[in-house]
Amino acid sequence: MSCGEPHETECSEVLDHLYEFLDREMPDSDCTKFETHFEECSPCLEKYGLEQAVKKLVKRCCGQDDVPTDLRAKVMGRIELIRSGQSVPEHDVATAPQES
């Protein structure tokens, strides 16, 4: 996704780190770069708005559920593996049993 215009911060960088921006898990200087990009790039702003709306909906619908400690630890471990560039083996990904 791109508006076709040159930007100081590339659309791909913004979209690759969109959830870090939404969760405020990046330095203020990077947040400022992203905010500037959104002012210049309507496709990225639209994607940001959509992801922000989804995040709010999930929080409203699922925000009261307690997450089991072991599940949270597994998810955080996998996120760290992915962030470090390591792959997560497919057979290692646990799936919940399907309800009928």
mmCIF file of the C-alpha atoms, coordinates in Angstrom:
data_MODEL
# 
_entry.id   MODEL 
# 
loop_
_atom_site.group_PDB 
_atom_site.id 
_atom_site.type_symbol 
_atom_site.label_atom_id 
_atom_site.label_alt_id 
_atom_site.label_comp_id 
_atom_site.label_asym_id 
_atom_site.label_entity_id 
_atom_site.label_seq_id 
_atom_site.pdbx_PDB_ins_code 
_atom_site.Cartn_x 
_atom_site.Cartn_y 
_atom_site.Cartn_z 
_atom_site.occupancy 
_atom_site.B_iso_or_equiv 
_atom_site.pdbx_formal_charge 
_atom_site.auth_seq_id 
_atom_site.auth_comp_id 
_atom_site.auth_asym_id 
_atom_site.auth_atom_id 
_atom_site.pdbx_PDB_model_num 
ATOM 1   C CA . MET A 1 1   ? 0.000   0.000   0.000  1.00 0.00 ? 1   MET A CA 1 
ATOM 2   C CA . SER A 1 2   ? 1.322   3.395   -0.928 1.00 0.00 ? 2   SER A CA 1 
ATOM 3   C CA . CYS A 1 3   ? -0.008  6.657   -2.235 1.00 0.00 ? 3   CYS A CA 1 
ATOM 4   C CA . GLY A 1 4   ? 2.824   6.736   -4.774 1.00 0.00 ? 4   GLY A CA 1 
ATOM 5   C CA . GLU A 1 5   ? 4.355   9.869   -3.287 1.00 0.00 ? 5   GLU A CA 1 
ATOM 6   C CA . PRO A 1 6   ? 7.836   9.957   -1.748 1.00 0.00 ? 6   PRO A CA 1 
ATOM 7   C CA . HIS A 1 7   ? 7.906   10.198  2.039  1.00 0.00 ? 7   HIS A CA 1 
ATOM 8   C CA . GLU A 1 8   ? 10.650  10.599  4.615  1.00 0.00 ? 8   GLU A CA 1 
ATOM 9   C CA . THR A 1 9   ? 9.350   7.402   6.238  1.00 0.00 ? 9   THR A CA 1 
ATOM 10  C CA . GLU A 1 10  ? 8.406   4.706   3.723  1.00 0.00 ? 10  GLU A CA 1 
ATOM 11  C CA . CYS A 1 11  ? 4.893   3.262   3.733  1.00 0.00 ? 11  CYS A CA 1 
ATOM 12  C CA . SER A 1 12  ? 6.296   -0.254  4.179  1.00 0.00 ? 12  SER A CA 1 
ATOM 13  C CA . GLU A 1 13  ? 8.094   0.782   7.385  1.00 0.00 ? 13  GLU A CA 1 
ATOM 14  C CA . VAL A 1 14  ? 4.945   2.399   8.752  1.00 0.00 ? 14  VAL A CA 1 
ATOM 15  C CA . LEU A 1 15  ? 2.793   -0.637  7.965  1.00 0.00 ? 15  LEU A CA 1 
ATOM 16  C CA . ASP A 1 16  ? 5.396   -3.102  9.290  1.00 0.00 ? 16  ASP A CA 1 
ATOM 17  C CA . HIS A 1 17  ? 5.405   -1.316  12.657 1.00 0.00 ? 17  HIS A CA 1 
ATOM 18  C CA . LEU A 1 18  ? 1.781   -0.183  12.804 1.00 0.00 ? 18  LEU A CA 1 
ATOM 19  C CA . TYR A 1 19  ? 0.884   -2.206  15.903 1.00 0.00 ? 19  TYR A CA 1 
ATOM 20  C CA . GLU A 1 20  ? 3.942   -0.951  17.740 1.00 0.00 ? 20  GLU A CA 1 
ATOM 21  C CA . PHE A 1 21  ? 2.684   2.565   16.992 1.00 0.00 ? 21  PHE A CA 1 
ATOM 22  C CA . LEU A 1 22  ? -0.884  1.712   18.037 1.00 0.00 ? 22  LEU A CA 1 
ATOM 23  C CA . ASP A 1 23  ? 0.362   0.176   21.284 1.00 0.00 ? 23  ASP A CA 1 
ATOM 24  C CA . ARG A 1 24  ? 2.815   3.049   21.914 1.00 0.00 ? 24  ARG A CA 1 
ATOM 25  C CA . GLU A 1 25  ? 5.680   0.562   22.051 1.00 0.00 ? 25  GLU A CA 1 
ATOM 26  C CA . MET A 1 26  ? 8.133   2.732   20.129 1.00 0.00 ? 26  MET A CA 1 
ATOM 27  C CA . PRO A 1 27  ? 10.219  5.781   20.951 1.00 0.00 ? 27  PRO A CA 1 
ATOM 28  C CA . ASP A 1 28  ? 8.501   9.174   20.805 1.00 0.00 ? 28  ASP A CA 1 
ATOM 29  C CA . SER A 1 29  ? 10.724  10.207  17.888 1.00 0.00 ? 29  SER A CA 1 
ATOM 30  C CA . ASP A 1 30  ? 9.433   7.276   15.813 1.00 0.00 ? 30  ASP A CA 1 
ATOM 31  C CA . CYS A 1 31  ? 5.845   8.076   16.809 1.00 0.00 ? 31  CYS A CA 1 
ATOM 32  C CA . THR A 1 32  ? 6.374   11.616  15.546 1.00 0.00 ? 32  THR A CA 1 
ATOM 33  C CA . LYS A 1 33  ? 7.694   10.267  12.211 1.00 0.00 ? 33  LYS A CA 1 
ATOM 34  C CA . PHE A 1 34  ? 4.646   8.038   11.865 1.00 0.00 ? 34  PHE A CA 1 
ATOM 35  C CA . GLU A 1 35  ? 2.232   10.870  12.714 1.00 0.00 ? 35  GLU A CA 1 
ATOM 36  C CA . THR A 1 36  ? 3.890   13.022  10.061 1.00 0.00 ? 36  THR A CA 1 
ATOM 37  C CA . HIS A 1 37  ? 3.577   10.164  7.567  1.00 0.00 ? 37  HIS A CA 1 
ATOM 38  C CA . PHE A 1 38  ? -0.148  9.785   8.317  1.00 0.00 ? 38  PHE A CA 1 
ATOM 39  C CA . GLU A 1 39  ? -0.638  13.502  7.632  1.00 0.00 ? 39  GLU A CA 1 
ATOM 40  C CA . GLU A 1 40  ? 0.930   13.019  4.187  1.00 0.00 ? 40  GLU A CA 1 
ATOM 41  C CA . CYS A 1 41  ? -0.372  9.581   3.191  1.00 0.00 ? 41  CYS A CA 1 
ATOM 42  C CA . SER A 1 42  ? -4.096  8.898   3.119  1.00 0.00 ? 42  SER A CA 1 
ATOM 43  C CA . PRO A 1 43  ? -3.823  5.125   2.343  1.00 0.00 ? 43  PRO A CA 1 
ATOM 44  C CA . CYS A 1 44  ? -1.652  4.590   5.432  1.00 0.00 ? 44  CYS A CA 1 
ATOM 45  C CA . LEU A 1 45  ? -3.923  6.828   7.514  1.00 0.00 ? 45  LEU A CA 1 
ATOM 46  C CA . GLU A 1 46  ? -6.902  4.742   6.383  1.00 0.00 ? 46  GLU A CA 1 
ATOM 47  C CA . LYS A 1 47  ? -5.104  1.501   7.333  1.00 0.00 ? 47  LYS A CA 1 
ATOM 48  C CA . TYR A 1 48  ? -4.179  3.029   10.711 1.00 0.00 ? 48  TYR A CA 1 
ATOM 49  C CA . GLY A 1 49  ? -7.805  4.023   11.326 1.00 0.00 ? 49  GLY A CA 1 
ATOM 50  C CA . LEU A 1 50  ? -9.044  0.549   10.428 1.00 0.00 ? 50  LEU A CA 1 
ATOM 51  C CA . GLU A 1 51  ? -6.528  -1.221  12.674 1.00 0.00 ? 51  GLU A CA 1 
ATOM 52  C CA . GLN A 1 52  ? -7.274  1.216   15.508 1.00 0.00 ? 52  GLN A CA 1 
ATOM 53  C CA . ALA A 1 53  ? -11.000 0.475   15.186 1.00 0.00 ? 53  ALA A CA 1 
ATOM 54  C CA . VAL A 1 54  ? -10.381 -3.289  15.218 1.00 0.00 ? 54  VAL A CA 1 
ATOM 55  C CA . LYS A 1 55  ? -8.179  -2.946  18.289 1.00 0.00 ? 55  LYS A CA 1 
ATOM 56  C CA . LYS A 1 56  ? -10.891 -0.961  20.115 1.00 0.00 ? 56  LYS A CA 1 
ATOM 57  C CA . LEU A 1 57  ? -13.556 -3.499  19.132 1.00 0.00 ? 57  LEU A CA 1 
ATOM 58  C CA . VAL A 1 58  ? -11.472 -6.425  20.378 1.00 0.00 ? 58  VAL A CA 1 
ATOM 59  C CA . LYS A 1 59  ? -10.767 -4.601  23.642 1.00 0.00 ? 59  LYS A CA 1 
ATOM 60  C CA . ARG A 1 60  ? -14.437 -3.842  24.148 1.00 0.00 ? 60  ARG A CA 1 
ATOM 61  C CA . CYS A 1 61  ? -15.576 -7.383  23.338 1.00 0.00 ? 61  CYS A CA 1 
ATOM 62  C CA . CYS A 1 62  ? -12.735 -9.384  24.874 1.00 0.00 ? 62  CYS A CA 1 
ATOM 63  C CA . GLY A 1 63  ? -11.044 -7.010  27.283 1.00 0.00 ? 63  GLY A CA 1 
ATOM 64  C CA . GLN A 1 64  ? -12.517 -8.552  30.415 1.00 0.00 ? 64  GLN A CA 1 
ATOM 65  C CA . ASP A 1 65  ? -11.287 -12.098 29.772 1.00 0.00 ? 65  ASP A CA 1 
ATOM 66  C CA . ASP A 1 66  ? -8.339  -13.229 31.876 1.00 0.00 ? 66  ASP A CA 1 
ATOM 67  C CA . VAL A 1 67  ? -5.510  -14.737 29.855 1.00 0.00 ? 67  VAL A CA 1 
ATOM 68  C CA . PRO A 1 68  ? -3.909  -17.846 31.370 1.00 0.00 ? 68  PRO A CA 1 
ATOM 69  C CA . THR A 1 69  ? -0.328  -17.115 32.464 1.00 0.00 ? 69  THR A CA 1 
ATOM 70  C CA . ASP A 1 70  ? 1.172   -20.000 30.471 1.00 0.00 ? 70  ASP A CA 1 
ATOM 71  C CA . LEU A 1 71  ? -0.609  -18.902 27.280 1.00 0.00 ? 71  LEU A CA 1 
ATOM 72  C CA . ARG A 1 72  ? 0.628   -15.339 27.697 1.00 0.00 ? 72  ARG A CA 1 
ATOM 73  C CA . ALA A 1 73  ? 4.195   -16.608 28.231 1.00 0.00 ? 73  ALA A CA 1 
ATOM 74  C CA . LYS A 1 74  ? 4.001   -18.777 25.081 1.00 0.00 ? 74  LYS A CA 1 
ATOM 75  C CA . VAL A 1 75  ? 2.651   -15.929 22.964 1.00 0.00 ? 75  VAL A CA 1 
ATOM 76  C CA . MET A 1 76  ? 5.246   -13.460 24.248 1.00 0.00 ? 76  MET A CA 1 
ATOM 77  C CA . GLY A 1 77  ? 8.007   -16.041 23.618 1.00 0.00 ? 77  GLY A CA 1 
ATOM 78  C CA . ARG A 1 78  ? 6.877   -16.511 20.028 1.00 0.00 ? 78  ARG A CA 1 
ATOM 79  C CA . ILE A 1 79  ? 6.663   -12.765 19.466 1.00 0.00 ? 79  ILE A CA 1 
ATOM 80  C CA . GLU A 1 80  ? 10.253  -12.403 20.677 1.00 0.00 ? 80  GLU A CA 1 
ATOM 81  C CA . LEU A 1 81  ? 11.387  -15.226 18.346 1.00 0.00 ? 81  LEU A CA 1 
ATOM 82  C CA . ILE A 1 82  ? 9.731   -13.544 15.386 1.00 0.00 ? 82  ILE A CA 1 
ATOM 83  C CA . ARG A 1 83  ? 11.108  -10.102 16.287 1.00 0.00 ? 83  ARG A CA 1 
ATOM 84  C CA . SER A 1 84  ? 14.602  -11.568 16.516 1.00 0.00 ? 84  SER A CA 1 
ATOM 85  C CA . GLY A 1 85  ? 14.230  -12.983 13.002 1.00 0.00 ? 85  GLY A CA 1 
ATOM 86  C CA . GLN A 1 86  ? 13.895  -16.617 14.019 1.00 0.00 ? 86  GLN A CA 1 
ATOM 87  C CA . SER A 1 87  ? 11.145  -18.759 12.586 1.00 0.00 ? 87  SER A CA 1 
ATOM 88  C CA . VAL A 1 88  ? 8.598   -20.593 14.668 1.00 0.00 ? 88  VAL A CA 1 
ATOM 89  C CA . PRO A 1 89  ? 8.220   -24.237 13.588 1.00 0.00 ? 89  PRO A CA 1 
ATOM 90  C CA . GLU A 1 90  ? 4.703   -24.960 12.313 1.00 0.00 ? 90  GLU A CA 1 
ATOM 91  C CA . HIS A 1 91  ? 4.426   -28.140 14.345 1.00 0.00 ? 91  HIS A CA 1 
ATOM 92  C CA . ASP A 1 92  ? 5.196   -26.096 17.461 1.00 0.00 ? 92  ASP A CA 1 
ATOM 93  C CA . VAL A 1 93  ? 2.148   -23.886 17.047 1.00 0.00 ? 93  VAL A CA 1 
ATOM 94  C CA . ALA A 1 94  ? -0.569  -25.222 19.323 1.00 0.00 ? 94  ALA A CA 1 
ATOM 95  C CA . THR A 1 95  ? -4.149  -25.111 18.181 1.00 0.00 ? 95  THR A CA 1 
ATOM 96  C CA . ALA A 1 96  ? -7.177  -25.164 20.425 1.00 0.00 ? 96  ALA A CA 1 
ATOM 97  C CA . PRO A 1 97  ? -9.658  -27.991 19.920 1.00 0.00 ? 97  PRO A CA 1 
ATOM 98  C CA . GLN A 1 98  ? -12.557 -27.013 17.689 1.00 0.00 ? 98  GLN A CA 1 
ATOM 99  C CA . GLU A 1 99  ? -15.960 -26.806 19.377 1.00 0.00 ? 99  GLU A CA 1 
ATOM 100 C CA . SER A 1 100 ? -18.889 -28.454 17.626 1.00 0.00 ? 100 SER A CA 1 
# 
